Structures are given as C-alpha cells and as structure tokens.
Amino acid sequence: MSAGTFEEHPHRTADTPGDDLVVAGVSKRFGGVPALSDVSLAIEPGKVHALIGENGAGKSTLGKIISGVIEPDEGTLTLGGRSLVLRSPREALAHGIVTIAQELAIVPGLTVAENVYLGSEVATAGFVRRREVHRRFRELAHRVHFELSPDVLAGNISTADRQKVEIMRALSRNASIVVMDEPSAALSSHESAALHEVIRSLARQGSAVVLISHFLSEVLSLSDIITTLRDGRLISTVDAKTATEESLIEGMLGRSWTAAFPEKVPVDADAPVVLEVDHVSARGVLDCSLVLRRGEILGIAGLVGAGRSELARAIFRDAKISGGTVRLNGTGLAKRSPHRSIQRGLVLIPESRKEMGLLMGRSVRENISLSRLDLVSRLGWIAGIRERRAVSQLMKKTTVKAANMGMSATMLSGGNQQKLLFARSVMCSPSVLIADEPTRGVDVGAKRAIYDLLVEMAQDGMGIIVISSELEEVLGLAHRTLVMRHGRITAELTGDDMNEQAVLAAAFSETNAT
C-alpha cells in the first residue's frame, strides 16, 4: 500500500460509524522510552473530542500521529473503514486532516496573508493573485473575528497574533478533521471566546475537532467527548456531560487534587527592599513605579497588550529605558545589558520558552549551565565533572524529569522545558526573579510543581515578580498585585481588595490610580 492511500480494513466492525477516524492499538517510543502504549479511540464527525493529560502523557504525540507528523511503531489508523498510512502532514491534508500545532510554524519573512495561504496560494499561470488572496483573507478574518492586517510581516507580530495566523491557515483548508494543540494558549479572553465559537461552528458543520488543551474549563465547555491519557496510556474516554473538573484532574494525576496553590506565607513588612522601579518609561511602558521586598511575590496582571512583558524587559534591561531608574539592592542598574543584570542578581524567565528562553537543539545540561559558565569552568574550559554535579543538583531542586542530562531539550515535555528555565535561573543565585507567564502551556500537575518552586524560592529570600494572563494564577500566588493598562500601572491591590472583580475593574479603567 502506498503512503497516504486507503485499503479495506478487515477488522472494521459493523457498529463503527462510517466516517470515524479510528485509532487502534497505537504505540510509539522515543529512544526506547514509551510515549504511547496501546491507545485506541474513535474520532467522530461533528464532535469535539478533547485529549487531556499531564505534560508527557502522550497527547501531542497522539495528535502528531493523527496529523501525519510522526508514524506509530505499532497499531493502525482507519478512516471510513479503510486503513490509512500517513507519512507527512501533506498526505494528511490530502485526506482532509489539518493541524494547528503547539509549536508555531510561521515564516517571519512572509506577510500574514501569505502565511495563512502558504501552500494553497491562489494563482494563475504561476502568478499569485494577491487581490483574491486579500479578499479571502478578509472574509476569513471577519468570520473568526480576528483583527489582523494581511500585509504585515509575520516576523513583526506578537506571539498571540502568530497563533491566530496558525488558526486561520488551518481553517482556510476546509478540513474534515482539525487537530488543535493548545490553540488558545496565547490568546486573550475575548480572542479565546471567538475561537471557541469557531470550534463549535466547525463541529456543527460536520467536521471532527481534536482539541488538546490544558485548560479544563475550555475542555468542559467545548467538548462532546473527553479522553484522558496518563504516562502514555489511555485512562478513560467519557461523555463530557458526565465529567467535572475534579474528576478530570483525578484521572490525569491518578490521585485526588486538593489545593491548586500553596499556602501563602506572610512577608515581613520590614523586609529589605530588593528592587525599586522609579518612574520608568520605555516602549510600551509609561511612568511605572514599583517596590519589591525580600521574600515577596508581586503579581502583575492586565489584558494582553497592557505592557506587562514590556515592563519586565525594561526592568531586566533587555529594552531601552527612556526615563526613570531601576535599583537592585539599593544600587542603580546603569548599563543596558541583560548580562549585567544577571551578574548583579536579576534574572528573567521570558514568556516564550522556545523563542526567547531555551536552546531547543542543545542538551538539558547545556541549557542549565549556560547562564553561569564561569562557575563550572577552569582556565576558560568547562570542567565536566563540576558542570554535571551542579546541573544534577539543580535538576533535583527544580524537579526536572529527563532520562539523562545529555538529552535534547526538544525531547522534554512542556512542563519540564519550563522547569529548565527555572533551573538556569537558580544557578545564577539571583536576589530577584521575574517570571513572565511561568506556566504557559503547562499541565495542572506541572503547574503545581512550579507554584511550589516559586513559593520555596520566595521563602529562601528571593523577591519574585509573577506576570500571568491567568488571573487565578496571579491572585493565588501573589502577596500584592499590580494591574496594568495601556502601559501604565492603574492599581495596587492587597489583602481582601485583591480579587477578580477589582483586577478587572482596574484593567479596564482609563485612570491611573498610582
């Protein structure tokens, strides 16, 4: 049988719907480590079928097998009762299967419209009909309520907008099966709501949607069927109407789940100030001031585009400051240099671990030791034993799970990749840590591990700033919360005033309350 072709499947049963995509006994290993073990399920037309589980549970691996990115070691796929062998996403597309991947596949040098219709360009005699491309783009953007300019280079837009481009590209293919891997991870609440309506619309029109998501509220709201994976094995497939967040979490973890966040330990009001930001202005930041004390977790909330990440980069000196000062432990950070900030004890975990944080092709060991090679070197040469000892200790402290420290960062789950950034930061022995979206793309089990790590760091005396689009995360971790809007800090909330209603009110407020 040639790649991507059908043949009659002898084991098809009479009670299996004719247009189902059936996964039967699928297993996959990477370097001898099982990612999937004997997984079977059916994807039905007109249904939203969610795949949930902790990072490393096998969700994305299964999604990639369905979409032709990788081939299973064992097991079969059938579509409409006929065997289907897929050796590439292009072959999957030929059978109506498209994917919105977690790892964005954007060509920075092409425009937004060119990225959306990449591979399916409207052309005559070899020439792209740009007017027709723009017309189709505007119609699609209007249908999904995304505000994007077709002529802007994709390399110049935000991570959230790149996610929208990926979504529009998949939808432009008019597929019968759409695999969505964390489609709303980088979207704001109103953008996610628009995407949810698109997903519902696809199902109403008869398409099957495979939804891989860490957001259980999203899963429960959208799904018809929910499959839970744990350690590469199928735990359950249930009707979404019978599921609750508690039952899903218990299935994912294999144990009951108590509190989502660690208990807050009060900060001494007289604790020394470790970071002072005084009337700082930068690109996207207007006259911002804040104080951070030793052992304190300070949350920064706000809508997408409010200037939270821009403020973090300005403090870290990764962006030019046009006004104001930053003082670390009472001394000004005069030089505009992230390297200098790290040397002085200020580190930043960026919002995108793959684009701005990790060296994905490098090993776990290299990614951790990169920040302080001077500590593991002698006479300009890396001392292997010293490096391995330091990395081993940091992996244990930050609970990084890897087969060995020599394996590539690309082989780790999203949660363990995120923990790599924490391990690298701890190696710098910082007095201040800024964590921008510390749990983006991380499952509920790994989230709690990261929350515990942040609280432990604070108890050890570190000052921590947490920036998150998840309001629950900010309120659950922070001793104080600052709210930003249009580059300004509009409110400082503490105690009983630190609640969802107050944050949202300040996020939409036009006045500067500071």
N, C-alpha and C positions, 0 to 999 in steps of 0.2 A: 504494500500500500504506500503510495507516495505521500510526502509530507502535506498535511493540511487537507487530505481527502477523506471521504466517507467510505465505509463499507458496512454491510449489515452486521449488527451486533447480535451474536447468537444467544446471549444471556439476558436479553431485554425481556422484562415481564409485561404481562398484559395490562397490569394496573398502573404502569408508569405512564404519566401524561406524555403525549407525542412530541411536544416541543421542549420538554425539560432538558437542561444540561445536567447530566448525571455524572457525579464523581464517585468512582467505585474503588475502594481499597488502595487509595493513593498513599505512597510513602516517598519521602525524599530525605537524603542525607547530605551533609556538607562536611567534608573532611572526616567522615566516619561518625559524626555527631548527628543523630536523627532530628530533623526539623519537623517532619510529619510522619506519623505511623498509622497506616491502615485507616485512613479517613474516607468516609463515604457520606454523600449528601446529594440532594437534588435541588437545582435552581429552577424555579417555576416562572413562566411568563406572567407578566402583570403583577409580580410580587417584589417587595423589597426584602431581601434576605441578608440579615446582618451577620457578620463574623466578629466575635469578640473574644478577648483573652488578654492575658498579660503580654508585655513585650517578650518575644521569644517563644510565644505559644504556637506560632505557625500560621497566623492569619495572613500576613503579607506573602509568605511562601505559597500558600494555597491560592491566593489571588493571582500571583505571578504564573502559577501553573495553568489556571483557567484562562489567562490572557496571553499565553504562549511565550512568556519571557523566559521560563525555565521548563524543562521536561521532568516528569516524575521518574523516579527509579523503579517504582512498581505501581500497579494499578492502571485504570483506564478512565478516559473521558468519553462520553457519548452525547450526541446532540440529535434529538429527534429519533433515537433508537439506533443511530449509526455511529460506529467508532470514529473518533476524531483525534488525530495526532497533530499537534501544533508545535512547530519548531521556531516560531518567531511571532512577534506581535502583528506583523503584516499578514501572516497566514490567519491569525485570529480575526483580524479586521475583515478579511475576505469572507469570514463566516459570521460577521455581524457582532463580534466581541471587541469592545474597546475598553481602555483602562485610563483612569485618572490616577496616576502614580503618586505615592508619598514623596518620592524624590523627583522634584520638578525637572522636566526636560525642555527647558526654554533655550532658544538660540538668541543670545544677547544682541547680536548684530542685525537681527531682523526686526521689523516692526511688529506691533501687537497683532495686526490683521494677518500679516504673513505667517506668524507663528500659529495662529488659530487654524489657518487653512494649509499649513505645511503638509505636503504630500497629497493634497486634494485640491490643488490650485485650479481655478477656472481659467482655461487658456484656449486660444485659437491660433493654429499654425505655430505652436511653440511659444507664443507670447501671452503672458498673464494679463487677463482683462481686469485691471485694477478697479475700474468703476463698478463692475459686477461684484468683485470681492468686497468692496466697501459697502455695497448695498446689502449683501448677505450678512456682513458683519454687523451692520446697524440693526437689522431685523433680529438677529440672534441676541445681541446685547440688550435690545429692548425686551425680548421675551424673557430673559433671565434677570432683568433689572440690574445689570452690571454697568457702571459708568466707566468706560474705558475709551481712550482715544485710539483709533486704528493706526495712526501714523507715528506714534511714539515708539522709540526703540525699546524693545523688551528689557534690555540691559539697564534702562534708566527708571524702571518702575519698581515699586515695593514688592516684598515677598507676598503680601496678600493679593496684590494685583496679578502677580505671576500665577498664583493659584487660580485666579479667575480665568486667565488665559488657558490654562490646562483644562479647566472645566468646559470652557467654550469650544476648545478643539475637539474634545470627546463628543460633545453634544452635536457638533456640526456633522458628524459621521452618520447620524440617524441609525444608531446601532440597536440591535435587538437585545443585547446583553451588555450592560455597563458595569464595570468593576470600579468602585470608588474607594481608594485607600486614603483615609483621613482627609476627605475633601474640604472640611470646614475648619481645619486646624489653624489656618492663618487668617480666617475671615472674622469680621466684626459680627455683632449680634444681628444687625439688620441684613447684612450680606448673607449670613447663615440662614436666616429666615427665607430669603429669596431663593437660596439654593435648595432648601427643604421643599419649597413649592415646585421647583423644577424636578426634584426626585419623585414627588408624588405624581406630577404630570406624566413623567416617563412611565411610571407603573400603570397609570390609568390608560395610557395609550398602548399598553400591552408589552412594553419592554420589561425585562428582568433586570433588577438592580442589585448588585452585590455590594453591600455597604460595610466597609471595615472602619470602625471608629472606636476611639477611647471614651467618647462622650456618651455615657449610658442614657442620659436624658434624651439625647438625639436618637439613640437606638430605639428606645421605647416609644418615642413619638412617631418615628417614621416606619418602623419595620412591621412586616407581617409575620416573618419567621426569624428566629434568632438561634444561631449555632454557637456554642461555647467550646473553645479549644483550650487545652492546658497541657503544656510540655509536649506539644505536637500531636496530642491525641484528642479525639472528639469526645467531649464530656456529655453534651446534650444538644438536641435540636427541638425547640419548643415553639408553640404559638405565642407570638408577642403579647397577646391579650392576657395570657396566664402568668407572665413574668413581672417581677418587680426589680427595682434596683438592688435591693438586698439579696434576692435570690440569684441575680446575675453575678454579683460580686462574690458570693459564696461559691458559685460554680467556677469562676475564674481562678480564685485563690485556693480552693479546696479546704477552706476554713471560714469561720464566721468573721465578719468585719465589724469592729467596734467603732472607735472614733476615727474620723477622717484626718484629724490634725492632732499633733502632740499638744500636751498641756502647755499653756504659756507660763513662763517663769518671769515674774516681775523684774523690771530693771531698776536699779538704784537711781533715784532722782539726782544723786550727786556723782554718778559715774562720769569719768572724764570724757570730754568731747574728743572723738577721733576724726571727725570730718566736719568741716564748715564750708558751705557753699554760700557765697555772699553776692547777691545781685548779678548772677551770671546770665549772660546773653550769648547766644550762638545761633547757628542756622536751625530754625525750628524751636528755639528756646528764647523766652523773653523775661528778663529780670527775675530769675528764680533764686530763692534762698532757702537753705535748709541746714539743720544741725543733726548729727548722728552721734549717739553716745556708745561707749564701750558696752558690748553685750546686748545691744538693742537691735531689733528687726524693724526697719522702717519700710512700710509698703508705699508704692506709688501706683495709683490707679488712674484710669481715664479711658476715653474712647480711642480707637485706632486713629492715629494721626494727631493725637493730643500733644506729642512732643516728649513722651516718656523715654523712648530709646535715645532720642537726640540729647536729652539731658544727661543720660548715663554716659554717652560718648564724650560729651563736653566735660563732665567731671573726670573721666578717665584720661582726658587729654588726647583722645583719638579724633577730636573735632576741634576746629579753631574757635577759641572764645573771643568774642568781640567786645566783651565788657565783663567786669566783676572778677572775683578771685575764688580760688579753691585752696583750702588749707587742710593738710593732712597731719594730724597730731600736732597742730599748732604752727606748722611750717608751710609756707606757700608752695604750690606746685607751679613754679615759674616757667619751666620748659614744656613745650607742646610735644610730649613724647610718651606714648603708652609704655615703652620700655622703662623710661624714667619713673613712671607711676608704679610699675611693678616693683622696681628696685626699692621704692620708698614704702611699699606695703599696701598698694591699692590695686586690686585685680577686678577684671570684668569678665563675666560669663555672658557672651553675646546671645542675641535672640535666635540666631540660626546657627546651630552647631556644625552644619555641613558646609555652609558658605563662608562663615566667619570664625569658626572655632577649631574644628578638628582637621588634621591632615588625613583624609579618609584612606589613602593608599598606604599610609605608614602604620607601624605596629602600635599596639597598646603601650608598650614600653616607651617608644619614641614620643608618642603623644603626651604622655605624662611628664617625662623628664625634660621636655622641650623648654619649659618656662625657666628652669634653673639648671642649665647645663654646667654652670660653674661649680655647683655643689657635687656633681658626680664626675668631675674632670680632674686631671692632674697633668700639669705642664702642657695644657692645650689638647690633651687626648682624653676621651671618655673612658673612665675606669669601669669596665663591665660589671665587676662584682659589686662595686659601690652603687652603680646605677640600678642593678637588679634588686639589690637589698632595699633601696629607697622606694622603688616602684612597687615592690611586693608589699611593703608596709602601707603605702598609700592605697593600693587596691583593696587591702583588707579594711582600712579605715573607712573608705567610701563605698564599700560593698560592690566593687566592680566584679562582675562574673564573666570570666573568659577562660577558655580551655588552657591558654598559656599567654604570657605577656608578649610573646612574639607574633601572635595572630593579628591580622589586619583589623583596623577599626571598622572597616566596612562589614565585617562578619559579625559584629556585635548587634544586639537589639538596640532600639532607640533609647530605652532607659539606661542601658549600660554605656552607650555612647555619651549620654548626658552626664553620667557619673564620671566619665573620663575627664570632662572639663572641671568637675569639682576636685578630682584628684590632682590635676595640674595646678589648680588654684591653691590647694592646701600646701603643695610643695613650695609655694612662694612664701609661706608663713605670713600671710597678709594681716593687717590690722583692720582693713575694710574690704568687704566683698560686695560687688554689685552683681546681682543675678537677674538678668533680663529674660523673662519667660523661662524660668528654670525647669518647668515640667512640660514644655510644649512637645506634643507627640509621644507622651509617656503614659503608660497604663496606670491603673489605680494602685496596683501593688508597688510599682517603682516610684509612683508619686509619694506614697507614704514614706518610703525609704529616703527620698530626697528631703522631705519635710523634716524627718528625724535628724538628718545630717545638718540641715540649716540651723535647727534649734540647738544641736550639740555644738556647732561652731560658735553660735552666739553665747552659749554658756561657758565656752572656753575663753571668752573675752573679745571675740571679733564683733565689729559693727557690720551689720548686713542691711543692704537695700534690696528689696524684692520688687520687681516690676512684673506685672502679670495682667493679661487680658481676662483671666478668670477671677472675677470679683470675689468669689468664695475663697479663693486661694489667698488673696491679699488680706481679707478680713480674718481668715483662720490662722494666719502666721504672724501678722504684724502687731507690734505694740502701739504704733501710731500709723496713720495713713494720710498721705498727701494725695490730693486729687488735682489732675492737670486738665486744662482745656486750652486749645489754640496756643500751646507753648508756654502758658502761664500756670502757676500753682494757684488754684481757686479756693482751696480749703485745706485745713489741717484738722483731722478728726482723731479723737481719743476716747477711751472708755466706752460708755453707753452710746455716745454720739457716733461711734464707728459702726455703722450699719449700712445695709444695701441701699436703703432709701436716701440716706444722707449723701452717700457717694454718688449716686445717680443724679441727685439734685445739683451737686457741685460740678459734675461732669458736663451738665447741660447749662450751667449758669454762665451768664455773659459777664459777670462782675469778677473782679479779682479780690478775693477775701483775705489775702495775706498782706 
